[in-house]
Amino acid sequence: MLVGLLMIAVGIALAGVTAWFWKASRVDNPVLAPLEVIGERAFKDADEDTRKAMLRDVRTTVEP
């Protein structure tokens, strides 16, 4: 019984460490920033001019 509870506790702790690692090691590519904005509710509810402004704010200029 004790071994079973210990294994469950270890499994939960491992799941927590895995979730933390995935979140901490995520590298955000600046090219993907507009996709994050497009997925937000504020973007969906905004008018066309506001949408363009929101996308313009997150885009970075890439120099050749």
PDB file of N, CA, C and O in Angstrom:
ATOM      1  N   MET A   1       0.822  -1.195   0.000  1.00  0.00           N
ATOM      2  CA  MET A   1       0.000   0.000   0.000  1.00  0.00           C
ATOM      3  C   MET A   1       0.864   1.257   0.000  1.00  0.00           C
ATOM      4  O   MET A   1       0.616   2.189  -0.765  1.00  0.00           O
ATOM      5  N   LEU A   2       1.866   1.275   0.851  1.00  0.00           N
ATOM      6  CA  LEU A   2       2.755   2.433   0.952  1.00  0.00           C
ATOM      7  C   LEU A   2       3.538   2.639  -0.343  1.00  0.00           C
ATOM      8  O   LEU A   2       3.749   3.772  -0.778  1.00  0.00           O
ATOM      9  N   VAL A   3       3.958   1.550  -0.944  1.00  0.00           N
ATOM     10  CA  VAL A   3       4.712   1.641  -2.203  1.00  0.00           C
ATOM     11  C   VAL A   3       3.816   2.219  -3.306  1.00  0.00           C
ATOM     12  O   VAL A   3       4.273   3.026  -4.115  1.00  0.00           O
ATOM     13  N   GLY A   4       2.574   1.818  -3.340  1.00  0.00           N
ATOM     14  CA  GLY A   4       1.640   2.338  -4.338  1.00  0.00           C
ATOM     15  C   GLY A   4       1.425   3.833  -4.191  1.00  0.00           C
ATOM     16  O   GLY A   4       1.440   4.562  -5.184  1.00  0.00           O
ATOM     17  N   LEU A   5       1.226   4.296  -2.974  1.00  0.00           N
ATOM     18  CA  LEU A   5       1.056   5.727  -2.731  1.00  0.00           C
ATOM     19  C   LEU A   5       2.314   6.507  -3.078  1.00  0.00           C
ATOM     20  O   LEU A   5       2.249   7.613  -3.614  1.00  0.00           O
ATOM     21  N   LEU A   6       3.453   5.916  -2.766  1.00  0.00           N
ATOM     22  CA  LEU A   6       4.726   6.557  -3.096  1.00  0.00           C
ATOM     23  C   LEU A   6       4.896   6.682  -4.612  1.00  0.00           C
ATOM     24  O   LEU A   6       5.360   7.711  -5.104  1.00  0.00           O
ATOM     25  N   MET A   7       4.527   5.653  -5.335  1.00  0.00           N
ATOM     26  CA  MET A   7       4.636   5.696  -6.804  1.00  0.00           C
ATOM     27  C   MET A   7       3.684   6.736  -7.398  1.00  0.00           C
ATOM     28  O   MET A   7       4.034   7.418  -8.361  1.00  0.00           O
ATOM     29  N   ILE A   8       2.494   6.857  -6.833  1.00  0.00           N
ATOM     30  CA  ILE A   8       1.547   7.880  -7.302  1.00  0.00           C
ATOM     31  C   ILE A   8       2.110   9.274  -7.043  1.00  0.00           C
ATOM     32  O   ILE A   8       2.017  10.151  -7.903  1.00  0.00           O
ATOM     33  N   ALA A   9       2.692   9.484  -5.869  1.00  0.00           N
ATOM     34  CA  ALA A   9       3.276  10.787  -5.538  1.00  0.00           C
ATOM     35  C   ALA A   9       4.444  11.116  -6.465  1.00  0.00           C
ATOM     36  O   ALA A   9       4.586  12.253  -6.914  1.00  0.00           O
ATOM     37  N   VAL A  10       5.269  10.129  -6.747  1.00  0.00           N
ATOM     38  CA  VAL A  10       6.398  10.342  -7.658  1.00  0.00           C
ATOM     39  C   VAL A  10       5.884  10.660  -9.061  1.00  0.00           C
ATOM     40  O   VAL A  10       6.446  11.522  -9.738  1.00  0.00           O
ATOM     41  N   GLY A  11       4.841   9.992  -9.503  1.00  0.00           N
ATOM     42  CA  GLY A  11       4.260  10.257 -10.822  1.00  0.00           C
ATOM     43  C   GLY A  11       3.708  11.675 -10.932  1.00  0.00           C
ATOM     44  O   GLY A  11       3.899  12.343 -11.948  1.00  0.00           O
ATOM     45  N   ILE A  12       3.034  12.126  -9.900  1.00  0.00           N
ATOM     46  CA  ILE A  12       2.496  13.491  -9.899  1.00  0.00           C
ATOM     47  C   ILE A  12       3.635  14.507  -9.901  1.00  0.00           C
ATOM     48  O   ILE A  12       3.581  15.508 -10.616  1.00  0.00           O
ATOM     49  N   ALA A  13       4.664  14.243  -9.098  1.00  0.00           N
ATOM     50  CA  ALA A  13       5.807  15.157  -9.065  1.00  0.00           C
ATOM     51  C   ALA A  13       6.510  15.192 -10.423  1.00  0.00           C
ATOM     52  O   ALA A  13       6.925  16.259 -10.875  1.00  0.00           O
ATOM     53  N   LEU A  14       6.646  14.053 -11.064  1.00  0.00           N
ATOM     54  CA  LEU A  14       7.288  13.999 -12.380  1.00  0.00           C
ATOM     55  C   LEU A  14       6.465  14.749 -13.420  1.00  0.00           C
ATOM     56  O   LEU A  14       7.026  15.435 -14.275  1.00  0.00           O
ATOM     57  N   ALA A  15       5.160  14.628 -13.357  1.00  0.00           N
ATOM     58  CA  ALA A  15       4.299  15.370 -14.286  1.00  0.00           C
ATOM     59  C   ALA A  15       4.446  16.872 -14.071  1.00  0.00           C
ATOM     60  O   ALA A  15       4.472  17.635 -15.037  1.00  0.00           O
ATOM     61  N   GLY A  16       4.543  17.302 -12.821  1.00  0.00           N
ATOM     62  CA  GLY A  16       4.737  18.720 -12.529  1.00  0.00           C
ATOM     63  C   GLY A  16       6.067  19.244 -13.033  1.00  0.00           C
ATOM     64  O   GLY A  16       6.134  20.337 -13.595  1.00  0.00           O
ATOM     65  N   VAL A  17       7.124  18.474 -12.839  1.00  0.00           N
ATOM     66  CA  VAL A  17       8.449  18.878 -13.328  1.00  0.00           C
ATOM     67  C   VAL A  17       8.460  18.922 -14.849  1.00  0.00           C
ATOM     68  O   VAL A  17       9.069  19.816 -15.436  1.00  0.00           O
ATOM     69  N   THR A  18       7.803  17.980 -15.486  1.00  0.00           N
ATOM     70  CA  THR A  18       7.741  17.962 -16.952  1.00  0.00           C
ATOM     71  C   THR A  18       7.007  19.188 -17.480  1.00  0.00           C
ATOM     72  O   THR A  18       7.469  19.822 -18.429  1.00  0.00           O
ATOM     73  N   ALA A  19       5.878  19.528 -16.883  1.00  0.00           N
ATOM     74  CA  ALA A  19       5.132  20.708 -17.319  1.00  0.00           C
ATOM     75  C   ALA A  19       5.953  21.977 -17.121  1.00  0.00           C
ATOM     76  O   ALA A  19       5.975  22.848 -17.990  1.00  0.00           O
ATOM     77  N   TRP A  20       6.628  22.081 -15.979  1.00  0.00           N
ATOM     78  CA  TRP A  20       7.477  23.249 -15.731  1.00  0.00           C
ATOM     79  C   TRP A  20       8.597  23.324 -16.772  1.00  0.00           C
ATOM     80  O   TRP A  20       8.889  24.407 -17.280  1.00  0.00           O
ATOM     81  N   PHE A  21       9.221  22.204 -17.094  1.00  0.00           N
ATOM     82  CA  PHE A  21      10.319  22.190 -18.061  1.00  0.00           C
ATOM     83  C   PHE A  21       9.840  22.621 -19.438  1.00  0.00           C
ATOM     84  O   PHE A  21      10.505  23.415 -20.104  1.00  0.00           O
ATOM     85  N   TRP A  22       8.702  22.112 -19.868  1.00  0.00           N
ATOM     86  CA  TRP A  22       8.175  22.497 -21.178  1.00  0.00           C
ATOM     87  C   TRP A  22       7.914  23.989 -21.242  1.00  0.00           C
ATOM     88  O   TRP A  22       8.223  24.635 -22.244  1.00  0.00           O
ATOM     89  N   LYS A  23       7.354  24.533 -20.191  1.00  0.00           N
ATOM     90  CA  LYS A  23       7.036  25.956 -20.186  1.00  0.00           C
ATOM     91  C   LYS A  23       8.300  26.815 -20.108  1.00  0.00           C
ATOM     92  O   LYS A  23       8.380  27.860 -20.753  1.00  0.00           O
ATOM     93  N   ALA A  24       9.277  26.382 -19.326  1.00  0.00           N
ATOM     94  CA  ALA A  24      10.494  27.166 -19.129  1.00  0.00           C
ATOM     95  C   ALA A  24      11.418  27.106 -20.343  1.00  0.00           C
ATOM     96  O   ALA A  24      12.170  28.049 -20.588  1.00  0.00           O
ATOM     97  N   SER A  25      11.374  26.025 -21.098  1.00  0.00           N
ATOM     98  CA  SER A  25      12.327  25.865 -22.199  1.00  0.00           C
ATOM     99  C   SER A  25      11.760  26.315 -23.542  1.00  0.00           C
ATOM    100  O   SER A  25      12.433  26.192 -24.565  1.00  0.00           O
ATOM    101  N   ARG A  26      10.539  26.832 -23.554  1.00  0.00           N
ATOM    102  CA  ARG A  26       9.916  27.261 -24.805  1.00  0.00           C
ATOM    103  C   ARG A  26      10.594  28.514 -25.337  1.00  0.00           C
ATOM    104  O   ARG A  26      10.718  29.516 -24.633  1.00  0.00           O
ATOM    105  N   VAL A  27      11.023  28.443 -26.573  1.00  0.00           N
ATOM    106  CA  VAL A  27      11.660  29.586 -27.226  1.00  0.00           C
ATOM    107  C   VAL A  27      10.647  30.202 -28.181  1.00  0.00           C
ATOM    108  O   VAL A  27      10.151  29.537 -29.091  1.00  0.00           O
ATOM    109  N   ASP A  28      10.348  31.464 -27.968  1.00  0.00           N
ATOM    110  CA  ASP A  28       9.395  32.146 -28.836  1.00  0.00           C
ATOM    111  C   ASP A  28      10.122  32.742 -30.033  1.00  0.00           C
ATOM    112  O   ASP A  28      11.043  33.545 -29.885  1.00  0.00           O
ATOM    113  N   ASN A  29       9.696  32.341 -31.200  1.00  0.00           N
ATOM    114  CA  ASN A  29      10.232  32.882 -32.434  1.00  0.00           C
ATOM    115  C   ASN A  29       9.458  34.154 -32.754  1.00  0.00           C
ATOM    116  O   ASN A  29       8.228  34.121 -32.794  1.00  0.00           O
ATOM    117  N   PRO A  30      10.135  35.269 -32.981  1.00  0.00           N
ATOM    118  CA  PRO A  30       9.420  36.520 -33.244  1.00  0.00           C
ATOM    119  C   PRO A  30       8.546  36.473 -34.497  1.00  0.00           C
ATOM    120  O   PRO A  30       7.600  37.252 -34.620  1.00  0.00           O
ATOM    121  N   VAL A  31       8.850  35.577 -35.415  1.00  0.00           N
ATOM    122  CA  VAL A  31       8.049  35.461 -36.631  1.00  0.00           C
ATOM    123  C   VAL A  31       6.646  34.942 -36.305  1.00  0.00           C
ATOM    124  O   VAL A  31       5.695  35.216 -37.037  1.00  0.00           O
ATOM    125  N   LEU A  32       6.518  34.198 -35.214  1.00  0.00           N
ATOM    126  CA  LEU A  32       5.239  33.612 -34.846  1.00  0.00           C
ATOM    127  C   LEU A  32       4.375  34.527 -33.980  1.00  0.00           C
ATOM    128  O   LEU A  32       3.246  34.166 -33.646  1.00  0.00           O
ATOM    129  N   ALA A  33       4.875  35.685 -33.617  1.00  0.00           N
ATOM    130  CA  ALA A  33       4.127  36.600 -32.752  1.00  0.00           C
ATOM    131  C   ALA A  33       2.768  36.993 -33.338  1.00  0.00           C
ATOM    132  O   ALA A  33       1.795  37.046 -32.586  1.00  0.00           O
ATOM    133  N   PRO A  34       2.651  37.272 -34.640  1.00  0.00           N
ATOM    134  CA  PRO A  34       1.314  37.602 -35.170  1.00  0.00           C
ATOM    135  C   PRO A  34       0.294  36.475 -34.986  1.00  0.00           C
ATOM    136  O   PRO A  34      -0.898  36.739 -34.829  1.00  0.00           O
ATOM    137  N   LEU A  35       0.751  35.235 -35.003  1.00  0.00           N
ATOM    138  CA  LEU A  35      -0.178  34.122 -34.819  1.00  0.00           C
ATOM    139  C   LEU A  35      -0.754  34.105 -33.406  1.00  0.00           C
ATOM    140  O   LEU A  35      -1.915  33.745 -33.215  1.00  0.00           O
ATOM    141  N   GLU A  36       0.036  34.487 -32.429  1.00  0.00           N
ATOM    142  CA  GLU A  36      -0.474  34.567 -31.060  1.00  0.00           C
ATOM    143  C   GLU A  36      -1.538  35.646 -30.957  1.00  0.00           C
ATOM    144  O   GLU A  36      -2.560  35.458 -30.297  1.00  0.00           O
ATOM    145  N   VAL A  37      -1.298  36.776 -31.610  1.00  0.00           N
ATOM    146  CA  VAL A  37      -2.262  37.881 -31.565  1.00  0.00           C
ATOM    147  C   VAL A  37      -3.555  37.486 -32.270  1.00  0.00           C
ATOM    148  O   VAL A  37      -4.644  37.804 -31.791  1.00  0.00           O
ATOM    149  N   ILE A  38      -3.446  36.807 -33.389  1.00  0.00           N
ATOM    150  CA  ILE A  38      -4.623  36.399 -34.148  1.00  0.00           C
ATOM    151  C   ILE A  38      -5.501  35.455 -33.332  1.00  0.00           C
ATOM    152  O   ILE A  38      -6.721  35.446 -33.496  1.00  0.00           O
ATOM    153  N   GLY A  39      -4.892  34.668 -32.459  1.00  0.00           N
ATOM    154  CA  GLY A  39      -5.648  33.724 -31.661  1.00  0.00           C
ATOM    155  C   GLY A  39      -6.345  34.318 -30.454  1.00  0.00           C
ATOM    156  O   GLY A  39      -7.096  33.614 -29.778  1.00  0.00           O
ATOM    157  N   GLU A  40      -6.124  35.572 -30.164  1.00  0.00           N
ATOM    158  CA  GLU A  40      -6.729  36.200 -28.987  1.00  0.00           C
ATOM    159  C   GLU A  40      -8.143  36.688 -29.278  1.00  0.00           C
ATOM    160  O   GLU A  40      -8.482  37.028 -30.412  1.00  0.00           O
ATOM    161  N   ARG A  41      -8.949  36.715 -28.240  1.00  0.00           N
ATOM    162  CA  ARG A  41     -10.338  37.169 -28.373  1.00  0.00           C
ATOM    163  C   ARG A  41     -10.404  38.642 -28.761  1.00  0.00           C
ATOM    164  O   ARG A  41     -11.282  39.042 -29.525  1.00  0.00           O
ATOM    165  N   ALA A  42      -9.483  39.451 -28.242  1.00  0.00           N
ATOM    166  CA  ALA A  42      -9.500  40.882 -28.555  1.00  0.00           C
ATOM    167  C   ALA A  42      -9.317  41.104 -30.060  1.00  0.00           C
ATOM    168  O   ALA A  42      -9.903  42.028 -30.623  1.00  0.00           O
ATOM    169  N   PHE A  43      -8.521  40.276 -30.703  1.00  0.00           N
ATOM    170  CA  PHE A  43      -8.311  40.398 -32.142  1.00  0.00           C
ATOM    171  C   PHE A  43      -9.598  40.059 -32.892  1.00  0.00           C
ATOM    172  O   PHE A  43      -9.964  40.735 -33.854  1.00  0.00           O
ATOM    173  N   LYS A  44     -10.270  39.016 -32.444  1.00  0.00           N
ATOM    174  CA  LYS A  44     -11.497  38.595 -33.115  1.00  0.00           C
ATOM    175  C   LYS A  44     -12.609  39.626 -32.970  1.00  0.00           C
ATOM    176  O   LYS A  44     -13.422  39.795 -33.878  1.00  0.00           O
ATOM    177  N   ASP A  45     -12.649  40.313 -31.834  1.00  0.00           N
ATOM    178  CA  ASP A  45     -13.699  41.299 -31.579  1.00  0.00           C
ATOM    179  C   ASP A  45     -13.387  42.676 -32.160  1.00  0.00           C
ATOM    180  O   ASP A  45     -14.267  43.535 -32.209  1.00  0.00           O
ATOM    181  N   ALA A  46     -12.146  42.900 -32.602  1.00  0.00           N
ATOM    182  CA  ALA A  46     -11.726  44.224 -33.062  1.00  0.00           C
ATOM    183  C   ALA A  46     -12.157  44.479 -34.507  1.00  0.00           C
ATOM    184  O   ALA A  46     -12.448  43.554 -35.264  1.00  0.00           O
ATOM    185  N   ASP A  47     -12.187  45.771 -34.863  1.00  0.00           N
ATOM    186  CA  ASP A  47     -12.474  46.123 -36.251  1.00  0.00           C
ATOM    187  C   ASP A  47     -11.187  46.017 -37.074  1.00  0.00           C
ATOM    188  O   ASP A  47     -10.111  45.756 -36.537  1.00  0.00           O
ATOM    189  N   GLU A  48     -11.319  46.223 -38.372  1.00  0.00           N
ATOM    190  CA  GLU A  48     -10.186  45.994 -39.286  1.00  0.00           C
ATOM    191  C   GLU A  48      -8.983  46.892 -38.984  1.00  0.00           C
ATOM    192  O   GLU A  48      -7.845  46.424 -39.015  1.00  0.00           O
ATOM    193  N   ASP A  49      -9.219  48.164 -38.696  1.00  0.00           N
ATOM    194  CA  ASP A  49      -8.113  49.080 -38.414  1.00  0.00           C
ATOM    195  C   ASP A  49      -7.381  48.686 -37.130  1.00  0.00           C
ATOM    196  O   ASP A  49      -6.153  48.747 -37.065  1.00  0.00           O
ATOM    197  N   THR A  50      -8.135  48.287 -36.124  1.00  0.00           N
ATOM    198  CA  THR A  50      -7.522  47.874 -34.865  1.00  0.00           C
ATOM    199  C   THR A  50      -6.727  46.585 -35.059  1.00  0.00           C
ATOM    200  O   THR A  50      -5.652  46.428 -34.481  1.00  0.00           O
ATOM    201  N   ARG A  51      -7.244  45.674 -35.860  1.00  0.00           N
ATOM    202  CA  ARG A  51      -6.515  44.427 -36.147  1.00  0.00           C
ATOM    203  C   ARG A  51      -5.174  44.727 -36.811  1.00  0.00           C
ATOM    204  O   ARG A  51      -4.146  44.157 -36.445  1.00  0.00           O
ATOM    205  N   LYS A  52      -5.200  45.618 -37.780  1.00  0.00           N
ATOM    206  CA  LYS A  52      -3.946  45.972 -38.460  1.00  0.00           C
ATOM    207  C   LYS A  52      -2.956  46.588 -37.487  1.00  0.00           C
ATOM    208  O   LYS A  52      -1.760  46.302 -37.545  1.00  0.00           O
ATOM    209  N   ALA A  53      -3.455  47.436 -36.591  1.00  0.00           N
ATOM    210  CA  ALA A  53      -2.578  48.058 -35.600  1.00  0.00           C
ATOM    211  C   ALA A  53      -2.004  47.017 -34.640  1.00  0.00           C
ATOM    212  O   ALA A  53      -0.829  47.085 -34.279  1.00  0.00           O
ATOM    213  N   MET A  54      -2.830  46.054 -34.225  1.00  0.00           N
ATOM    214  CA  MET A  54      -2.355  45.008 -33.319  1.00  0.00           C
ATOM    215  C   MET A  54      -1.266  44.174 -33.970  1.00  0.00           C
ATOM    216  O   MET A  54      -0.269  43.846 -33.326  1.00  0.00           O
ATOM    217  N   LEU A  55      -1.445  43.828 -35.240  1.00  0.00           N
ATOM    218  CA  LEU A  55      -0.434  43.046 -35.952  1.00  0.00           C
ATOM    219  C   LEU A  55       0.833  43.863 -36.181  1.00  0.00           C
ATOM    220  O   LEU A  55       1.938  43.332 -36.075  1.00  0.00           O
ATOM    221  N   ARG A  56       0.683  45.141 -36.493  1.00  0.00           N
ATOM    222  CA  ARG A  56       1.829  46.013 -36.731  1.00  0.00           C
ATOM    223  C   ARG A  56       2.672  46.150 -35.461  1.00  0.00           C
ATOM    224  O   ARG A  56       3.899  46.228 -35.529  1.00  0.00           O
ATOM    225  N   ASP A  57       2.004  46.179 -34.303  1.00  0.00           N
ATOM    226  CA  ASP A  57       2.725  46.339 -33.032  1.00  0.00           C
ATOM    227  C   ASP A  57       3.605  45.139 -32.695  1.00  0.00           C
ATOM    228  O   ASP A  57       4.643  45.307 -32.054  1.00  0.00           O
ATOM    229  N   VAL A  58       3.219  43.934 -33.110  1.00  0.00           N
ATOM    230  CA  VAL A  58       4.007  42.748 -32.735  1.00  0.00           C
ATOM    231  C   VAL A  58       5.023  42.336 -33.796  1.00  0.00           C
ATOM    232  O   VAL A  58       5.927  41.546 -33.524  1.00  0.00           O
ATOM    233  N   ARG A  59       4.874  42.862 -34.982  1.00  0.00           N
ATOM    234  CA  ARG A  59       5.835  42.487 -36.019  1.00  0.00           C
ATOM    235  C   ARG A  59       7.155  43.199 -35.815  1.00  0.00           C
ATOM    236  O   ARG A  59       7.198  44.371 -35.442  1.00  0.00           O
ATOM    237  N   THR A  60       8.215  42.481 -36.062  1.00  0.00           N
ATOM    238  CA  THR A  60       9.555  43.070 -35.984  1.00  0.00           C
ATOM    239  C   THR A  60      10.105  43.228 -37.385  1.00  0.00           C
ATOM    240  O   THR A  60       9.781  42.450 -38.283  1.00  0.00           O
ATOM    241  N   THR A  61      10.916  44.212 -37.561  1.00  0.00           N
ATOM    242  CA  THR A  61      11.502  44.427 -38.882  1.00  0.00           C
ATOM    243  C   THR A  61      12.717  43.514 -39.021  1.00  0.00           C
ATOM    244  O   THR A  61      13.550  43.418 -38.120  1.00  0.00           O
ATOM    245  N   VAL A  62      12.795  42.868 -40.135  1.00  0.00           N
ATOM    246  CA  VAL A  62      13.902  41.964 -40.416  1.00  0.00           C
ATOM    247  C   VAL A  62      14.777  42.632 -41.468  1.00  0.00           C
ATOM    248  O   VAL A  62      14.330  42.925 -42.578  1.00  0.00           O
ATOM    249  N   GLU A  63      16.017  42.865 -41.102  1.00  0.00           N
ATOM    250  CA  GLU A  63      16.937  43.504 -42.042  1.00  0.00           C
ATOM    251  C   GLU A  63      17.686  42.435 -42.811  1.00  0.00           C
ATOM    252  O   GLU A  63      18.123  41.443 -42.228  1.00  0.00           O
ATOM    253  N   PRO A  64      17.840  42.624 -44.116  1.00  0.00           N
ATOM    254  CA  PRO A  64      18.543  41.617 -44.936  1.00  0.00           C
ATOM    255  C   PRO A  64      20.024  41.543 -44.646  1.00  0.00           C
ATOM    256  O   PRO A  64      20.734  40.745 -45.259  1.00  0.00           O
TER     257      PRO A  64
END
